[in-house]
Amino acid sequence: MSFRIKLGATILTAALAGSAFAQAPATKPTRIRGEVVSLDGDTLKVHRRSGDTVSIELKPAVAVSAVKQMQLSDIKPGSFIGTAATAGTDGKLTATEVVVFPESARGTGEGHYAWDLGPNSSMTNANVDTVVQSTSGRDLKLSYKGGSNVVTVPPNVPVVTFTPASHSDLAPGKKVFVVATPAAQGAYVAQRVVVEKDGVVPPM
């Protein structure tokens, strides 16, 4: 792989990570999760989990990425991760998914904030300080600017990292995670897209 291709993939991954996992700006983007219905020119139609179908403007320059599986054992002290988690009645966090960022994207969206994968859902983008085996999986002690927490990652939770993809991967039936901004008449404009590839569905 040439230096130019490697650089392009790194920039794409970092840009995607920034849009997908950074804290929401003043005009909050919409996170669209669902299944590709069609891609016709610059119009991507997605059937959302909520049951409706939305149209998303997908310009040629919009980054498209995918994810590939990693093992829970691949998470080491010093890794920089993003993990969605839910808080129990005791306040303890249990992960529902983990994304391991490439070193080039370290620091992306760093912090702990609300997420939209269900009640009491949060996202933590942070450095892994320690990894401790527990009866429920692995306990990750995480630190970020302004705080720290501990997240338990059960053995069955998906652990992934980013990998390159293209618009041609947006085939009907493929699962997608889209970060988009609302446009006129209920449509959206895509900022970043993560698509299912090689059977690995975006868990975020």
C-alpha positions as CSV (number, residue, x, y, z in Angstrom):
1,M,0.0,0.0,0.0
2,S,1.4,3.4,-1.0
3,F,2.0,6.2,1.5
4,R,-0.7,8.3,-0.2
5,I,-3.3,5.5,0.2
6,K,-2.3,4.9,3.8
7,L,-2.5,8.7,4.5
8,G,-5.9,8.9,2.9
9,A,-7.2,6.0,4.9
10,T,-5.9,7.5,8.1
11,I,-7.5,10.9,7.4
12,L,-10.8,9.2,6.6
13,T,-10.8,7.2,9.8
14,A,-9.9,10.2,11.9
15,A,-12.6,12.3,10.3
16,L,-15.2,9.7,10.7
17,A,-14.4,9.1,14.3
18,G,-14.6,12.8,15.0
19,S,-18.1,13.2,13.6
20,A,-19.4,10.0,15.0
21,F,-18.2,10.2,18.5
22,A,-17.4,13.8,19.3
23,Q,-19.7,15.7,21.7
24,A,-22.6,17.3,20.0
25,P,-22.1,20.9,18.8
26,A,-24.7,23.7,19.1
27,T,-26.7,22.3,16.1
28,K,-26.9,18.7,17.1
29,P,-26.5,16.2,14.3
30,T,-28.9,13.3,13.9
31,R,-27.6,9.7,14.2
32,I,-29.5,7.5,11.8
33,R,-29.4,3.7,12.3
34,G,-31.0,1.4,9.9
35,E,-30.8,-0.5,6.6
36,V,-30.0,0.8,3.1
37,V,-33.0,0.8,0.8
38,S,-31.2,2.3,-2.2
39,L,-28.4,4.7,-3.4
40,D,-29.5,6.6,-6.4
41,G,-27.0,9.2,-7.4
42,D,-26.4,11.4,-4.4
43,T,-29.6,10.2,-2.6
44,L,-29.2,7.5,0.0
45,K,-32.5,6.0,1.3
46,V,-32.4,4.3,4.7
47,H,-35.1,2.4,6.5
48,R,-34.6,3.4,10.1
49,R,-35.1,1.1,13.1
50,S,-38.0,3.4,14.1
51,G,-39.8,2.1,11.0
52,D,-39.7,5.1,8.7
53,T,-37.6,5.6,5.6
54,V,-35.5,8.8,5.2
55,S,-33.7,10.4,2.3
56,I,-30.1,11.4,2.9
57,E,-28.0,13.6,0.5
58,L,-24.7,11.8,0.1
59,K,-22.2,13.9,-1.7
60,P,-19.2,12.2,-3.4
61,A,-16.7,13.7,-0.9
62,V,-18.6,12.3,2.1
63,A,-16.4,9.7,4.0
64,V,-17.7,6.2,4.0
65,S,-16.1,3.7,6.4
66,A,-16.8,0.2,7.8
67,V,-15.8,-1.6,10.9
68,K,-13.9,-4.9,11.5
69,Q,-14.0,-7.1,14.5
70,M,-11.4,-7.1,17.2
71,Q,-11.1,-9.3,20.4
72,L,-11.8,-8.0,23.9
73,S,-8.2,-9.2,24.6
74,D,-6.9,-6.6,22.1
75,I,-7.8,-3.8,24.4
76,K,-4.7,-3.0,26.4
77,P,-3.6,-0.3,28.8
78,G,-2.8,2.7,26.6
79,S,-5.5,2.0,24.1
80,F,-7.8,4.9,23.2
81,I,-11.4,3.7,22.9
82,G,-15.0,4.9,22.5
83,T,-17.6,2.9,24.4
84,A,-21.3,3.2,24.6
85,A,-22.6,1.9,28.0
86,T,-25.7,1.8,30.2
87,A,-25.8,2.7,33.8
88,G,-27.3,0.3,36.3
89,T,-29.3,1.2,39.4
90,D,-26.0,1.2,41.2
91,G,-24.5,3.7,38.8
92,K,-22.0,1.1,37.4
93,L,-21.4,1.2,33.6
94,T,-21.8,-1.8,31.4
95,A,-20.6,-1.5,27.8
96,T,-22.9,-2.2,24.9
97,E,-20.2,-1.7,22.2
98,V,-16.5,-0.7,22.0
99,V,-14.6,1.0,19.2
100,V,-10.8,0.9,19.4
101,F,-9.5,4.0,17.7
102,P,-6.3,3.9,15.6
103,E,-3.4,5.8,17.1
104,S,-3.9,8.6,14.5
105,A,-7.3,9.3,16.0
106,R,-6.2,9.4,19.7
107,G,-8.1,12.1,21.6
108,T,-11.1,12.1,19.3
109,G,-14.3,13.3,21.1
110,E,-12.6,12.8,24.4
111,G,-15.0,12.9,27.3
112,H,-18.1,11.3,28.9
113,Y,-21.5,12.4,27.6
114,A,-25.1,11.2,26.9
115,W,-25.7,8.8,24.0
116,D,-28.8,7.6,22.2
117,L,-28.7,3.8,22.3
118,G,-31.3,3.6,25.0
119,P,-32.3,4.8,28.4
120,N,-29.3,5.8,30.6
121,S,-27.0,5.4,27.7
122,S,-23.7,7.2,27.6
123,M,-20.6,7.4,25.4
124,T,-17.1,7.6,26.9
125,N,-14.1,8.3,24.7
126,A,-11.0,7.9,26.8
127,N,-7.7,6.3,27.5
128,V,-7.6,2.8,29.0
129,D,-5.5,3.0,32.2
130,T,-6.0,-0.6,33.4
131,V,-7.7,-3.8,32.3
132,V,-8.9,-6.2,35.0
133,Q,-10.5,-9.5,34.5
134,S,-13.8,-9.9,36.4
135,T,-16.6,-12.4,36.6
136,S,-18.6,-10.3,34.2
137,G,-15.9,-9.8,31.6
138,R,-13.2,-7.1,31.8
139,D,-13.3,-3.9,33.8
140,L,-11.7,-1.0,32.0
141,K,-10.6,1.9,34.1
142,L,-10.8,4.9,31.7
143,S,-9.5,8.4,32.1
144,Y,-10.3,11.5,30.0
145,K,-10.0,15.3,30.4
146,G,-12.0,16.2,33.5
147,G,-12.7,12.8,34.8
148,S,-12.5,9.0,34.9
149,N,-14.8,6.0,35.2
150,V,-14.9,2.2,35.1
151,V,-16.7,0.3,32.4
152,T,-17.4,-3.4,32.5
153,V,-17.2,-5.0,29.0
154,P,-19.0,-8.4,28.9
155,P,-17.5,-11.1,26.7
156,N,-20.4,-11.0,24.1
157,V,-20.1,-7.2,23.5
158,P,-18.9,-6.2,20.0
159,V,-15.4,-4.8,19.9
160,V,-14.5,-3.2,16.5
161,T,-12.1,-0.7,14.8
162,F,-12.5,1.3,11.7
163,T,-11.6,0.1,8.2
164,P,-12.0,1.8,4.8
165,A,-15.1,1.4,2.7
166,S,-16.7,3.2,-0.3
167,H,-20.0,4.3,-1.7
168,S,-20.2,1.0,-3.7
169,D,-20.5,-0.8,-0.3
170,L,-23.9,0.9,0.3
171,A,-25.9,-1.9,-1.2
172,P,-29.6,-2.5,-0.4
173,G,-30.0,-4.5,2.8
174,K,-26.7,-3.3,4.3
175,K,-26.9,-1.9,7.9
176,V,-25.6,1.6,8.3
177,F,-24.9,4.2,10.9
178,V,-25.1,7.8,9.5
179,V,-24.3,11.1,11.1
180,A,-26.3,13.7,9.3
181,T,-27.7,17.2,9.6
182,P,-31.4,17.9,9.1
183,A,-32.4,19.6,5.8
184,A,-35.6,20.8,4.2
185,Q,-38.8,18.7,4.0
186,G,-37.6,16.0,6.4
187,A,-34.5,15.1,4.4
188,Y,-30.9,15.0,5.8
189,V,-27.4,15.7,4.6
190,A,-24.8,13.1,5.5
191,Q,-21.6,14.0,7.3
192,R,-20.2,10.5,7.8
193,V,-21.4,7.0,7.0
194,V,-20.4,3.7,8.5
195,V,-21.7,0.6,6.6
196,E,-21.8,-3.1,7.2
197,K,-19.0,-4.9,5.4
198,D,-17.9,-8.6,5.4
199,G,-20.8,-9.3,7.7
200,V,-19.8,-6.9,10.5
201,V,-22.6,-4.5,11.4
202,P,-21.7,-1.0,12.8
203,P,-22.5,-1.4,16.6
204,M,-22.6,2.3,17.4
